[in-house]
Amino acid sequence: MNPHPGPRPADAVRAGIITADEVEAARRELPEHVFRELYLAEPSEDGSNPFGLRHIAACVGPLSTSTPEVFGVDLAKSVDWTVVVGLDKGRRVCVFERWQQAAWSDTQERILSLVGGRPALVDSTGVGDPIVEALRRRAGNIEGFKFTQTSKQQLMEGLCLSVQRREVGVLDGPMRAEMESFEYEPTRTGVRYAAPEGLHDDCVVALALANERGRRYAEVGVTICTPLARRAPEPVGDIHAWFRERRRDPNWGFPPLSLN
């Protein structure tokens, strides 16, 4: 615990600085480590890990046998790994492939083979930009994601929320190990999320990209229009008389056009 705690949310509510509803909204919408630091002035119980070790453990499960709905792809840079993660409808990991030191042409073919026609979010930062463009020319379902400090912060905080709400699966092995060693560090311009020096975060990034694509996919609504039953033709007779009669009915036709 912080030996010199700052004002608690209840104190701020009583002082009229914020409302109780705002505190509760922040508790729901912010990752746990962010809420604790901003609103409770408490350091994370897991040090600098943004996900929370107990939350990671609760999300660990076997590889799903269901069909993938979305993909996330982190492209290798120098000694890193290219990682492809596919999530099923419940956002459980059902595809997990990683490789390194492959020719870019081979990497492109392997990605296209794994992803097929399903929505995919692919790291397009730096060397990834021309790779993603080449992939997009062959598969319109692929979308690039450029990393900046701000975009990575938003992406990782989205993954934090999903992990802490048990909305996404995690595989034991390299993925879990990377998530448990992953760190965050507050800076003047935001929060920096990265692996410790000498370690990798490729699995974390690929999972975060797949999770983000899955969250977008889940938010897309579908409206189904049901056709009206056909009615028998109505005998009209004198068309002019018929229109004059119908126009006397205030409920007939379209509502009046408002020009305000």
N, C-alpha and C positions, 0 to 999 in steps of 0.2 A: 504493500500500500504506500501511497505517497505520504511522507511524514508531514508535509505542509500543503494539505489540500486546498484548492481554490474554492470559490463559491459553488455550491451544489445546485442542480437544476431547481430543486424546491425553493432555494433562497432566491434564485433569479425570477421564479414565477411569483413569489410573494412580493418581490420588489417591482414587479410589473415590467421587467426587461423582456421576458418572453412569456408565452402562454403555455399552459400544460399540454394543449393540443400540439403545439410546435415541438415540445420535448418528445411526446409520444411518436409524432411523425418522424422525427430524427432517429429515434430508437428503431423504428421499423425499416427505415430507408437507408441508413448508414451501416457500413460494416461495423462489427462489434468493436474492433480496435479503434476505429475512428470516433465512434460515439463515446467510448470510455475516455479517450484523451481529450476530446473537445468539450464534453459535457460533465464528465466526472473528475477530470484532471488526474486520471489514474493511468499508470503505465500498463501495457498489455501483460497478462499473466504468462504469455508465451514469448516474452521478450520482444524481438523485432519481427516475429512471424505474423503476417497479416491474417492468415486463415484461422488460426487456432488449432493446436494439435488435436484436441478432442473432437473438433468439428471435422478435421480431415479423416480421423479414424472412423468416425460415424458414417462417412461417405464411401469408404473403401468396400468394394465388392468385386465379384468375378466379372469377366468379360461377358457382356450381354450377347445372346444369340439372336436378338431381334434385328430387323432391317434398319440400317442407318437412315436418318432423316436429314442430318446436316453434318458438315465437316469443318474442321479447323486445321490449317497447315502452317507450320513454322519452317521456313526455309533455312538451310544450313549456311553458316558464315564461317569460313576458315575451318577450325577444328570442331565446330558445333555439329549437331545432328539435324537432319530434316525429319520432322515428326508430323504424321498425319493421324488425327483423332476423329473418329466418327461417333456421333451420339444418336441413340434411338429416340423414339417418341417421348419416352420418359426421361431423356437426357442421361441415360446410362451409357458408358463407353462400350461400343460394340465393334469398333475398328481401332486398332492401335498398331501403327507401323513406324519404325524409325531406322534411318540409315545415314551413313556419312561417306564422304570422299567419293561421290559418284559424279559422273559427267552431268551437266545441266540438262542435256538432251534426254538422258536416261531418267533423271529425276522428273522431268515433265511427263514422260510417258507413264511412269509409275503413278504419279499423282492422278492423271487423267483416268487410268485404269481403276484406281481405288475409288475415286469420287463419282465417276460416271456422270449422270445428269442431275445429281442432287446439289442443293445449295452449299457453297463452300466459301469460307472467309480465309484469305491467304495473305500472309505477311508480304507486303510490297515495298518495304523500306529498303533503300540503298540498292544492293545488287538484286533484290527481289522484284524491283519495278519492271525491268524488261522481261523477267520470267513470267510474272503475272500477266503482262500484256500478251505474251506469246500464248499463255494458257487461255486467256479470254478470247483470242481470235479463233480458238478451236472449241471453246465451251463457254457459252454465255451465262452459265450458272455460277461461274467463279467471280468473286468480288475481291478486290484488293483492300488491304488495311495498312495504312501508313502509321508507323509508330513515332510519336513525339512524347515528351514527358507527360503532357496533358492527356493525350489519347491512351497511353499505356496506363496512367492512373485510373482513368474511367473504366478501361477494360478490366483491370485487375480488381477494382472495387466491385464491379459487376460479378466477377467470379467469387470474390469473398462473400458477397451476399448469398449467392447460390449455394456455396458450400455450407455456410452457417444456417441456411434454411433447409438443407438436405435436398436441394433441387437438382444436384448434378452428381454423377458417379465419379469415383477415383479408383484407378487400378493400383494394386500393390506392386511393388517393384520400383523401377526408375521414376514413374510418375509420382508415387507417394513420397519417395525420397527427395525429389526436387521440391515438392510442395512443402515438406517439413523443413527444408533448409532455406526456403525462399525468404527474403527480407524486405522490409520497407524502412525508409528513412525520411523524416520530414525535412524539407528544404525551404529556402526563402520563396520559391516559386511553386511549391506544391509538395507532392510526396513522390519519392523515387522508389520504384519497385524493381528488384533485380535479385539474381542469385549472388551469393557470396563469391568473392574473387576465387577463381580456379574451379568453380562448379558450374553446372549447366542449368538453364531454365527452359529448354526447348519444349519439354513435355508440358510444363505449366502454361507456356504461351499458346501452344496448339490447343490445349484444353480450354483456355480462356477464349480463344477465337471461336472454337466450336460452340462453347456455351453462349457467347454473344450472338452467334448466328441462330442458335436455338431459341434464345429469348426473343429475337426479332420474329422468327418463324411463328412462335406461339402467339405473338401479339397481333398477327394478321387476322382480321375477321373476315368471315365469308357470309354474304347475304344471299339467301336463296329466294328467288321470286317464284311464287306459285301462280300459274296462269288462271285467270277467272274462267268459270264454266261458260261454255258457249250458250247463247240464248237464241231462241228462234227469231227470225226476222219479224219486225213489227210492221204491219201493214200501214202505209203512209197515206195513200190517196193523193189529195192535193198537197204537194210538198210545201207551198207557201203558207197554207193554213196550218199545216203541222208545225212549222217553225214558229209561227205567231203564237200558237198555243203553248209550245214548250218554253218560249221566252217569258211567259207570264209566271212560270214556276221558278221561285228564287233558288231552289236547290238543283236546278238543271244546269249542265255545262260546267265550265271552269269557274273558279272564284274570281271576283273582280281583280284586275291588275292594280297594284298599289305603286304609285310613282314617288312616294315619299322616301 
